[in-house]
């Protein structure tokens, strides 16, 4: 505001007093406020600009998306506990892992006295089962025709992994390791899968 009043002078050539400068500044503020108010009210009254023809409606965009079912943490915990309970009833010391559709571990339980190797092996069996949507006991048979399958990182082609399917697609898998045989491991894994149907 001082830019507006710095070079002004009164009729007699003297500089205006502070009261005059304050009055001139107040007029400038009112004028500025009126301009903003006019702009706001003009924008409020103007009709909305038409939407560009290139913008896709929301329903068209949804055709580009897909959704997949995922096992909840509560369900994964229930499956893992059921598998561990089945092993404990048989006096077996095992570890259990439940992975999601992408092979990420949701839950891992290491039973009392289970060997240190069983923890990692259970997760790898579960990863293998969900990757091919088949029990690992079935996948072991495929190694005869494709022995390099076992070289895929993170997989373990030993019995003990069981997939969980929904609508024909894998959504998770249960892996068990530590029992004296893979058949036992897989039976416990299947007990975990069965618990999800209850």
C-alpha positions as CSV (number, residue, x, y, z in Angstrom):
1,X,0.0,0.0,0.0
2,X,2.9,2.4,0.6
3,X,3.6,2.2,-3.2
4,X,0.3,3.9,-3.8
5,X,0.8,6.7,-1.2
6,X,4.6,7.3,-1.3
7,X,4.4,9.9,-4.1
8,X,1.1,11.4,-3.4
9,X,0.9,14.9,-2.0
10,X,-1.8,17.2,-0.7
11,X,-3.0,20.2,-2.7
12,X,-0.5,22.4,-1.0
13,X,2.4,20.1,-1.9
14,X,3.0,18.7,1.5
15,X,3.0,14.9,2.1
16,X,-0.2,13.3,3.4
17,X,-0.4,12.5,7.1
18,X,-0.7,9.0,8.5
19,X,-4.5,9.3,8.6
20,X,-4.6,10.1,4.9
21,X,-2.3,7.2,4.1
22,X,-4.5,4.8,6.2
23,X,-7.6,6.0,4.4
24,X,-6.0,5.5,1.0
25,X,-4.7,2.0,2.0
26,X,-8.2,1.1,3.3
27,X,-9.7,2.1,-0.1
28,X,-7.2,-0.2,-1.9
29,X,-8.0,-3.1,0.4
30,X,-11.8,-2.6,-0.2
31,X,-11.2,-2.4,-4.0
32,X,-9.1,-5.6,-3.9
33,X,-11.7,-7.4,-1.8
34,X,-14.5,-6.4,-4.2
35,X,-12.4,-7.7,-7.1
36,X,-11.9,-11.1,-5.4
37,X,-15.6,-11.3,-4.4
38,X,-16.6,-10.5,-7.9
39,X,-14.3,-13.3,-9.2
40,X,-15.6,-15.8,-6.7
41,X,-19.3,-15.0,-7.4
42,X,-18.7,-15.1,-11.2
43,X,-17.1,-18.5,-10.8
44,X,-19.9,-19.7,-8.7
45,X,-22.5,-18.6,-11.2
46,X,-20.7,-20.0,-14.2
47,X,-21.8,-23.5,-15.4
48,X,-19.3,-26.3,-14.9
49,X,-17.0,-26.9,-17.8
50,X,-17.9,-29.9,-19.9
51,X,-16.0,-33.0,-19.2
52,X,-13.4,-33.7,-21.9
53,X,-14.4,-36.5,-24.3
54,X,-11.1,-38.3,-23.6
55,X,-11.9,-38.9,-19.9
56,X,-13.0,-42.5,-19.4
57,X,-16.0,-43.1,-17.2
58,X,-15.4,-45.1,-14.0
59,X,-17.2,-48.2,-15.2
60,X,-15.0,-48.4,-18.3
61,X,-11.8,-48.1,-16.2
62,X,-13.0,-51.0,-14.1
63,X,-12.8,-53.3,-17.1
64,X,-9.0,-52.8,-16.9
65,X,-8.9,-54.1,-13.3
66,X,-9.1,-57.6,-11.8
67,X,-9.7,-58.7,-8.3
68,X,-8.5,-61.9,-6.7
69,X,-9.6,-63.6,-3.5
70,X,-7.1,-63.6,-0.6
71,X,-7.0,-65.8,2.5
72,X,-7.5,-63.7,5.7
73,X,-4.9,-63.8,8.4
74,X,-7.4,-65.3,10.8
75,X,-8.1,-68.1,8.3
76,X,-4.4,-68.7,7.7
77,X,-3.8,-69.0,11.4
78,X,-6.7,-71.4,11.8
79,X,-5.3,-73.6,9.0
80,X,-1.8,-73.5,10.5
81,X,-3.0,-74.4,13.9
82,X,-5.1,-77.3,12.6
83,X,-2.1,-78.7,10.7
84,X,0.1,-78.4,13.8
85,X,-2.6,-80.0,16.0
86,X,-2.8,-83.0,13.7
87,X,0.9,-83.5,13.9
88,X,0.9,-83.1,17.7
89,X,-1.8,-85.8,18.0
90,X,0.6,-88.1,16.2
91,X,3.5,-87.0,18.5
92,X,5.3,-85.4,15.6
93,X,7.4,-82.3,15.9
94,X,6.9,-80.1,12.8
95,X,6.8,-76.6,11.5
96,X,3.8,-75.3,9.5
97,X,3.7,-72.4,7.0
98,X,0.7,-70.8,5.2
99,X,1.5,-68.6,2.2
100,X,-0.8,-66.4,0.1
101,X,-1.5,-66.6,-3.6
102,X,1.8,-64.8,-4.3
103,X,3.8,-67.1,-2.1
104,X,4.3,-64.6,0.7
105,X,4.2,-66.1,4.1
106,X,1.1,-65.3,6.1
107,X,1.6,-67.5,9.2
108,X,4.4,-69.8,10.4
109,X,4.2,-72.0,13.5
110,X,7.2,-73.9,14.7
111,X,6.1,-76.8,16.9
112,X,7.8,-77.6,20.2
113,X,11.0,-79.5,19.4
114,X,10.7,-79.1,15.6
115,X,14.1,-79.2,13.8
116,X,15.6,-75.9,12.6
117,X,15.5,-77.0,9.0
118,X,11.7,-77.6,9.2
119,X,10.8,-73.9,9.5
120,X,12.2,-72.9,6.1
121,X,11.3,-76.2,4.4
122,X,7.6,-75.8,5.4
123,X,7.5,-72.3,3.8
124,X,9.2,-73.7,0.6
125,X,6.7,-76.5,0.3
126,X,3.8,-74.1,0.7
127,X,5.3,-71.8,-1.9
128,X,5.7,-74.8,-4.3
129,X,2.2,-76.0,-3.8
130,X,0.6,-72.6,-4.5
131,X,2.8,-71.9,-7.5
132,X,1.5,-74.9,-9.4
133,X,-1.8,-75.3,-7.5
134,X,-1.0,-78.9,-6.8
135,X,0.0,-81.0,-3.8
136,X,3.8,-81.3,-3.7
137,X,3.6,-85.1,-3.6
138,X,2.1,-84.8,-7.2
139,X,4.7,-82.2,-8.2
140,X,7.6,-84.5,-7.2
141,X,6.4,-86.9,-10.0
142,X,6.9,-84.1,-12.6
143,X,10.6,-83.9,-11.9
144,X,11.0,-87.1,-14.0
145,X,10.1,-85.2,-17.1
146,X,11.4,-81.8,-16.1
147,X,14.2,-82.2,-13.6
148,X,15.2,-78.5,-13.7
149,X,11.9,-77.5,-12.0
150,X,13.7,-78.1,-8.7
151,X,16.2,-75.3,-9.6
152,X,13.5,-72.6,-9.3
153,X,14.4,-70.4,-6.3
154,X,12.2,-70.8,-3.3
155,X,10.7,-74.2,-4.3
156,X,11.1,-77.6,-2.5
157,X,9.8,-80.6,-4.4
158,X,9.1,-82.9,-1.4
159,X,5.7,-84.1,-0.2
160,X,4.2,-81.8,2.5
161,X,2.6,-78.9,0.6
162,X,-1.1,-78.6,-0.1
163,X,-2.8,-75.8,-2.1
164,X,-6.0,-74.0,-1.0
165,X,-8.2,-73.2,-4.0
166,X,-11.2,-70.9,-4.4
167,X,-13.3,-70.9,-7.6
168,X,-10.8,-73.2,-9.2
169,X,-7.8,-70.9,-8.6
170,X,-5.1,-71.2,-5.9
171,X,-5.4,-68.6,-3.1
172,X,-3.0,-70.0,-0.6
173,X,-1.1,-73.2,0.5
174,X,-0.2,-75.0,3.7
175,X,3.3,-76.5,4.0
176,X,4.4,-78.9,6.7
177,X,7.9,-80.2,7.4
178,X,9.6,-82.2,10.1
179,X,7.7,-85.5,10.3
180,X,9.7,-88.7,9.5
181,X,8.0,-88.9,6.0
182,X,6.7,-86.5,3.4
183,X,3.4,-88.5,3.4
184,X,2.9,-87.6,7.0
185,X,3.8,-83.9,6.4
186,X,1.3,-83.8,3.6
187,X,-1.5,-85.4,5.7
188,X,-1.0,-82.7,8.3
189,X,-1.0,-80.0,5.6
190,X,-4.3,-81.4,4.2
191,X,-5.7,-81.2,7.8
192,X,-4.9,-77.5,7.7
193,X,-6.7,-77.1,4.4
194,X,-9.7,-79.0,5.6
195,X,-10.0,-76.7,8.6
196,X,-10.8,-73.8,6.2
197,X,-14.0,-75.6,5.1
198,X,-15.3,-75.8,8.6
